[in-house]
């Protein structure tokens, strides 16, 4: 809505356009799809209230209301009562991808949709005998260091506020092959592996790899006649 309003303004040129654009956005005062759009100290002055819908094929069902930091509410009246009536889960039934339907509990939520908790943290595999110890190394009992560990823990730090702390626990291994460990992911025994794992087509059938963190270079060889 803000972008739409801005597009209706006269076209401007010059180095101050970005500042004027920001000033125009922050001075916005109108009603949009999510309610009143106005800013105070650089933030929306009114906490948005969003309606969660469950889309199935060409139809949809209206579920709960969601308020940032306050979880789910069954009705607008419940929102006024605050966190005392807030719910951690959607009031079902909810139809998930694949056709699985859940009611008012988390028991049958498809694996992969569950948010890790202190009771059920992410199970992260750590190789104890890597090919290159600068990627991953056991510094002491239960203490791991290296580039891969640093990247993982930085990402976890960035995401933990959005995903209930994103708790995890390291599960080291040294007596099984990488192929066997990766097969465990297909069997839903573990959630992630942190280390220098070679990306192979056969392995990609069971797991999803992150992008390589080294430069990818292609070489073309030419033989002179």
C-alpha positions, -999 to +999 in steps of 0.1 A: +000+000+000+028+024+009+046+016-024+014+021-043+008+055-027+044+065-035+041+055-071+013+081-075+036+109-064+054+131-090+086+116-104+117+131-087+154+131-095+184+139-075+205+126-045+178+134-020+152+110-035+159+082-010+156+105+020+123+120+006+110+085+000+118+075+036+102+107+049+070+100+028+068+064+041+072+075+077+045+102+073+020+077+059-014+077+075-041+055+059-060+023+062-045-008+045-053-045+044-038-051+078-053-020+095-041+015+101-007+023+085+011+050+105+045+051+120+060+062+153+097+064+159+103+044+128+080+015+136+043+008+130+024+026+158-003-001+158+005-038+163-009-057+132-035-083+137-033-110+110-059-137+101-044-171+094-060-190+066-056-226+055-055-229+017-064-263+003-066-266-035-088-237-047-105-231-013-095-217+020-106-218+056-102-190+081-084-201+113-071-181+142-058-145+145-021-140+150-005-111+168+033-107+169+048-117+202+014-129+215+008-161+195-026-172+183-062-161+193-095-177+184-114-144+181-108-106+181-125-105+216-098-129+229-071-106+217-084-079+241-080-104+270-043-107+262-018-135+268-040-153+293-061-168+264-033-170+238-026-203+222+007-218+211-010-238+183-037-232+157-073-240+165-079-268+139-086-286+119-056-278+098-049-295+065-011-297+058+007-304+025+002-340+017-033-341+030-025-347+066-052-332+089-046-322+125-071-310+151-063-290+183-029-306+191+006-309+178+007-347+178+003-352+141+020-321+127+042-333+099+078-336+109+097-306+097+070-282+107+077-287+144+097-260+161+126-274+182+121-271+219+141-278+251+124-312+253+130-320+217+160-300+204+176-302+170+199-332+168+231-321+150+257-345+139+294-336+142+322-356+125+351-363+149+375-373+121+371-346+094+395-344+065+404-308+075+403-298+111+400-261+104+364-269+093+354-289+124+374-300+154+367-314+189+387-290+211+377-308+243+350-331+255+318-318+241+334-285+228+337-281+191+354-253+170+361-246+134+346-227+104+316-249+101+308-246+138+312-209+137+288-205+107+262-228+123+263-210+157+261-175+141+230-186+121+214-202+152+220-169+171+203-149+144+172-173+143+167-181+180+145-151+188+121-162+161+120-199+168+117-203+206+155-202+212+161-229+185+177-253+210+201-279+197+225-305+208+256-319+191+257-357+183+294-366+174+303-396+153+335-412+142+327-449+136+302-447+107+305-435+072+291-402+059+267-421+037+253-440+066+249-408+087+231-390+058+208-420+055+198-414+091+183-381+080+160-398+056+150-421+085+142-389+105+167-398+133+187-366+130+181-330+118+214-316+106+250-322+101+277-295+106+309-302+087+326-304+054+304-329+036+309-336-001+278-329-022+270-359-043+239-366-065+231-398-046+233-380-012+211-352-024+182-377-027+181-379+011+192-345+023+193-308+013+227-292+012+234-255+019+254-236-007+291-243-007+310-216+012+341-216-011+343-201-045+332-223-073+356-222-103+352-240-136+382-249-157+381-257-194+410-278-207+420-276-244+444-299-262+463-285-291+462-305-323 
